[in-house]
């Protein structure tokens, strides 16, 4: 078999893989909100810092606010 | 950070600044939000963007209706008994801090599993455990940190269908086909007669055919369908020559490769469809967070408090309110239905419904109309109609809200499409006739080549790209349009009608005039201190307008609802309010908001509060009258006629005491006499006229709060620049016409090749994308240039 068939098959298979990936991305809603993820990705690094400090306290803190909210 | 500005919301702090942890806050609400964030390690909120917050407005009991399971069920998207998911619209979302704090909601509320912001839509999707936290608690928490969700009747109706995904799929298919076909047709462009090329070209061509089938019949199907519909209704739109071009391209290419006449035009075909879809996508992207189709449903609350026979209160859906029901309306709530006042005192602001600027005092037993807002304390009323039969909501049953105004409008592109089709068909015929006598073999070739090359791809792209770009430029200037056709309609209007209250005037009373005898410093201080205690809108605006004076605590203070205030300190006392209340025999003169006052039973004088006209309206009006007929249509009485006449250019027609229906018919009469009308209004009382007019523009102080159904929403601060927007839209139409000329030049070059029978696929493959791209570049550059000149 000529090598051209192999090349053509590969090129079309690669193209179809990307096409399927595109369909999947639309279906999973990636085109519905094209702005928020760009902001969200910048939070990640900063988020870890407060989390580390408060992992052991997180439960009492949240319960404190829930009682506070009832008072107000 | 400036100490004078609130650390939370950034507003300037007045004299009652609250200092907390060395930070200044303008009010207790802002301070509370800071405390909540501070105690939950959410202070990063302020690092992301300083002064990002918004002041919370707490209204106790506002979200009580969410406890009603029937209402909650309509709002909740997913519910398995334990986990629930809800999508809430939160208009105050405006920056990255908002996204961060809302997505960290689980730190504030234990039951929240996950929350996700959709920034363009301004919605927050929350999944929560219903056994730990209720929907009402979530809504109250959000309101407390300044992100009050807006829940209205429209939300509980059917959800918006997401039709716009289809264009993305089509674009993907067309791009996929286009790229691969280009790739496969590359060898043939260079026309090298190599052995392997000759051997495999059949395979290459049929592969191209296979790729082009989904491009034509899936990605391009809307053009084929639209052209078919156009021909059936005997109306040649621009899609007819496009569809003709697509079909001829596809058929000729298929025949060419079947009989080995040539390589076909599959590359041009898929490129054409790809570019067309790109234009369509570009003009479709608009402001998803604004709604232009709102009717009274999104203005009204979802639920009201109903008083049962045994005196108990229950939360009822607005749609379930029946004739004879007793309702409780609290301060700041909207009246959902016409009825009669049964208890308490009603001080109702009808400005949104009628355009009448002054709050109306209603006596027991008098009628109350839906759409008003209660400014005083709570009162009881008895409904005498259902919601859908109220005076206000009846306006929506008028036919103007039912018909689709799009169908009446014929765009410039479509009107050109008709002439274009005739021209192309006749050129093709003449060329074929010529070749029939000179070289009959070429007839088929020439006839199809003309149809292919004349396919008005560039013409079809000119309008979407120009207007789509213009729409975005307007959006940056805070002028939000429903879709691109509005720009075209705006360029064609010749009559502009303005509402008065809320449109020409601001909603606040800003100018103050004192008539009477001079007040001493003590009297002024007493006056200010008394006003401070009152919540009546007139007292509030008078309080903020009066200069600084010592605030002292009063010995005695009493508010007589609907009449006035009484305050005393030591042996001095003061009475402020309506003329009859202040022991003055003078009646209130109609048409103005007045506050009379007397000290120690001696009449002193009156404050006249005037509604302020927007900045720059005189200039705007005189600019507009040069080109348009201008008129003022007001629902208010004519007390302001003299002031208006002084402000507006002479002979501007003014009509007062117009009901919403009057306004609608006024616009309709003008249209029947051949005028193309732009209506600028703000309230529900303009809704009919806005819908009837060719271009209805709603003016909004805050674009996120309700505005009636319209074609465009203009931020009130930009009102004085309205005429420059009209100019810009006229220039945009000029750009489209220039682009048509440009693309016709390309067509002429292409037609030369087609008519002489020398059209090679490679020429088509160069000429068609070149014309499309240069049109896109031309329109983008020129619209940006126009946009820079708009203020």
Interface residues (C-beta under 8 A of the other chain):
Chain A: X2 X4 X8 X11 X12 X15 X18 X19 X22 X23 X26 X31 X32 X33 X34 X35 X36 X39 X40 X42 X43 X46 X47 X50 X53 X54 X58 X61 X62 X63 X64 X65 X66 X68 X69 X72
Chain B: X32 X36 X39 X40 X41 X42 X44 X47 X96 X99 X100 X103 X104 X107 X108 X109 X110 X116 X117 X118 X119 X120 X121 X137 X140 X141 X144 X162 X165 X168 X169 X172 X176 X179 X180 X183 X196 X200 X203 X207
